[in-house]
Amino acid sequence: MAGHSKWANIKHKKAAQDAKRGKIFTRLIKEITVAARLGGGDPNSNPRLRLAVDKAYEQNMPKENVERAIKRGSGDLEGVNYEEIRYEGYGIAGAAVLVDCMTDNRVRTVADVRHAFTKYGGNLGTDGSVGFLFKHCGQLLFAPGTDEDKLMEVALEAGAEDIISNDDGSIEVITAPYEFVLVKEALEKAGLKAELAEVTMKPVNETELTGDDSVKMQKLLDALESIDDVQEVYTTAVID
């Protein structure tokens, strides 16, 4: 069992994502382009691309945008060559932060990320300084009231690694990164649709923040999220 309201935090995260839909399109196009470049343009043989394409369609991205991004990545169309970089640092009260970026200008990106950390009370760390505090995995979160027995049976049979029941009644299914799509499809086929489903960097342990600390931490996370080159921000902080 886990503490605090996982459900409330996830709903807040979803609302914040929906408010930035235009930026989500830009980030997904970058992800599709890079995934196609690294693993080929066929989603059926490229799990990372399949995941990015599925996410794009969930966000109602037009099919032609998706296909154009795949062609750019595969080299069939000219486009910007993005580089993947991960920055690691500390936020308020020592909460760990991972910042995944895709950029065509590394100097600009590190300057923007460092500025956000410094301005809002955090510190940019060195490679490996906090990465070990996170686990790369698939995460599916189900609403309170979901049939736990059915969920557990279907998820484990499909290859899930773990099922976590939270104090607020929500249930998490954890998978290996490249088993995520198979598990998600099996659950949906059984009529179990997750409220949030993503491949993520899940904190091994969490840091609960309240009061001024939670406000300061949210400002830091918002500043990092607003940087154009930033794809994803992960943190061990749980904000009240």
C-alpha positions in Angstrom: 0.0 0.0 0.0 1.2 3.5 -0.7 0.4 6.8 1.2 -0.8 10.2 0.1 -3.3 10.8 -2.6 -1.8 9.4 -5.8 -5.1 10.0 -7.5 -5.2 13.7 -6.8 -1.6 14.1 -8.0 -2.4 12.3 -11.2 -5.5 14.4 -11.9 -3.5 17.6 -11.4 -0.8 16.3 -13.8 -3.4 15.5 -16.4 -5.0 18.9 -16.1 -1.6 20.6 -16.5 -0.9 18.5 -19.6 -4.2 19.3 -21.2 -3.6 23.0 -20.7 -0.4 22.6 -22.8 -1.8 20.7 -25.7 0.0 22.7 -28.3 3.3 22.0 -26.6 2.4 18.4 -26.3 2.1 18.1 -30.1 5.6 19.7 -30.6 7.1 17.2 -28.0 5.4 14.2 -29.6 6.6 15.2 -33.1 10.1 15.3 -31.7 9.7 11.9 -30.0 8.3 10.3 -33.2 11.1 11.7 -35.3 13.9 10.5 -33.0 12.2 7.1 -32.5 11.9 6.6 -36.2 15.6 7.7 -36.7 16.9 5.3 -34.1 14.7 2.2 -34.7 13.2 2.6 -38.2 9.9 3.9 -39.4 7.7 0.8 -38.8 5.8 1.0 -35.5 5.2 -2.7 -35.5 8.9 -3.5 -35.2 9.9 -0.3 -33.3 8.3 -0.4 -29.7 9.4 3.2 -28.9 7.9 4.5 -32.1 4.7 2.5 -31.5 4.4 4.1 -28.1 4.9 7.6 -29.5 2.4 7.1 -32.3 -0.2 5.7 -29.9 0.3 8.7 -27.6 0.0 11.1 -30.5 -3.3 9.6 -31.6 -4.6 9.7 -28.0 -4.0 13.4 -28.1 -5.9 13.6 -31.4 -2.9 14.6 -33.5 -3.8 14.5 -37.2 -2.5 11.4 -39.1 -0.6 13.4 -41.6 1.4 15.1 -38.8 2.4 11.7 -37.5 3.3 10.3 -40.9 5.4 13.4 -41.7 7.3 13.1 -38.5 8.0 9.4 -39.2 9.3 10.3 -42.7 11.6 13.0 -41.3 13.0 10.5 -38.8 13.4 7.8 -41.4 15.2 10.3 -43.7 12.5 10.4 -46.4 12.0 14.1 -45.6 14.5 16.7 -44.5 14.2 18.0 -41.0 16.0 19.1 -37.9 18.4 16.5 -36.3 17.5 16.4 -32.6 19.9 15.1 -29.9 18.6 13.5 -26.6 20.1 14.8 -23.4 19.1 14.1 -19.7 19.9 16.5 -16.9 19.8 15.6 -13.3 19.4 17.9 -10.3 17.8 18.7 -6.9 14.7 20.7 -6.1 13.3 21.9 -2.9 14.1 19.9 0.3 16.4 17.7 -1.7 13.7 16.3 -4.0 15.4 14.7 -7.1 14.6 15.9 -10.6 15.3 14.4 -14.0 14.8 16.5 -17.1 14.7 14.8 -20.5 15.4 17.1 -23.5 15.6 16.9 -27.2 17.5 19.7 -28.8 19.4 20.9 -31.9 21.5 23.3 -29.7 23.0 21.7 -26.5 24.5 25.0 -25.3 21.1 26.8 -25.4 19.4 23.9 -23.6 21.8 23.5 -20.7 21.8 27.3 -20.1 17.9 27.3 -20.0 17.8 24.3 -17.7 20.5 25.6 -15.4 18.7 29.0 -15.2 15.4 27.4 -14.2 17.1 25.4 -11.4 19.0 28.4 -10.1 16.1 30.9 -10.3 13.7 28.6 -8.4 15.8 27.3 -5.6 17.2 24.1 -7.1 20.6 22.9 -8.2 21.7 21.3 -11.5 23.7 18.1 -10.6 26.1 15.9 -12.4 25.3 12.9 -14.6 24.3 10.0 -12.4 23.6 12.2 -9.3 19.9 11.3 -9.0 19.2 8.8 -11.9 19.5 5.8 -9.5 16.5 7.2 -7.6 14.1 6.4 -10.5 13.0 3.2 -12.3 12.4 3.2 -16.0 9.0 1.4 -16.4 5.5 1.4 -17.8 2.9 2.8 -15.4 -0.9 2.4 -15.7 -3.1 4.1 -13.1 -6.7 3.0 -12.6 -9.5 4.9 -10.8 -10.7 4.1 -7.3 -13.5 1.4 -7.6 -11.7 -0.6 -10.3 -12.2 -4.4 -10.0 -8.8 -5.2 -8.4 -9.1 -9.0 -8.7 -9.9 -8.8 -12.4 -7.2 -6.2 -13.0 -4.6 -8.3 -11.2 -5.5 -11.4 -13.1 -5.4 -9.8 -16.6 -2.3 -7.7 -15.9 -0.2 -10.5 -14.5 -1.2 -12.9 -17.3 -0.2 -10.2 -19.8 3.3 -9.8 -18.3 3.0 -7.0 -15.7 5.7 -6.8 -13.1 3.7 -5.5 -10.1 0.3 -4.3 -9.0 0.2 -1.5 -6.3 -3.0 -0.7 -4.3 -2.9 2.9 -3.1 -4.5 4.2 0.1 -6.9 6.4 -1.9 -8.3 3.3 -3.7 -6.5 3.8 -7.0 -4.4 0.9 -8.4 -1.2 1.1 -10.3 0.1 -1.5 -12.8 3.9 -1.5 -13.4 5.4 -3.1 -16.4 8.8 -3.4 -18.1 9.2 -0.5 -20.6 8.7 -2.6 -23.7 6.0 -4.8 -22.3 3.9 -1.7 -21.6 1.9 -1.8 -24.9 1.1 -5.5 -24.7 -0.2 -5.1 -21.1 -2.1 -2.0 -21.9 -3.8 -3.7 -24.9 -4.7 -6.8 -22.8 -6.3 -4.6 -20.1 -8.3 -2.6 -22.6 -9.5 -5.7 -24.3 -10.8 -6.9 -20.9 -12.6 -3.5 -20.5 -10.1 -2.0 -18.1 -9.0 1.4 -19.3 -6.3 3.3 -17.4 -6.8 7.0 -16.5 -3.1 7.6 -17.0 -0.8 5.2 -19.0 2.8 6.0 -19.9 6.3 4.8 -19.9 8.0 6.9 -17.2 10.8 7.3 -14.8 9.0 6.2 -11.5 10.6 7.4 -8.2 11.9 4.5 -6.1 11.1 6.6 -3.0 9.1 9.8 -2.8 9.6 13.1 -1.0 6.3 14.6 0.3 6.3 18.4 0.3 3.7 20.7 1.9 3.2 24.5 2.4 5.8 26.9 1.0 8.0 24.0 -0.1 5.3 22.6 -2.3 4.6 26.0 -3.8 8.3 26.6 -4.5 8.7 23.1 -6.0 5.8 23.6 -8.3 7.3 26.8 -9.6 10.6 25.0 -10.4 8.8 22.2 -12.2 6.6 24.6 -14.2 9.7 26.6 -15.2 11.5 23.4 -16.4 8.3 22.3 -18.2 8.0 25.6 -20.0 11.4 25.2 -21.7 10.9 24.4 -25.4 13.7 21.8 -25.5 12.3 19.9 -22.5 10.3 16.7 -23.3 9.6 15.3 -19.8 10.3 16.3 -16.2 10.3 13.6 -13.5 10.6 14.2 -9.7 10.6 12.3 -6.5 8.5 15.2 -5.0 4.9 14.6 -4.1 3.3 18.0 -3.9 0.4 18.5 -1.4 
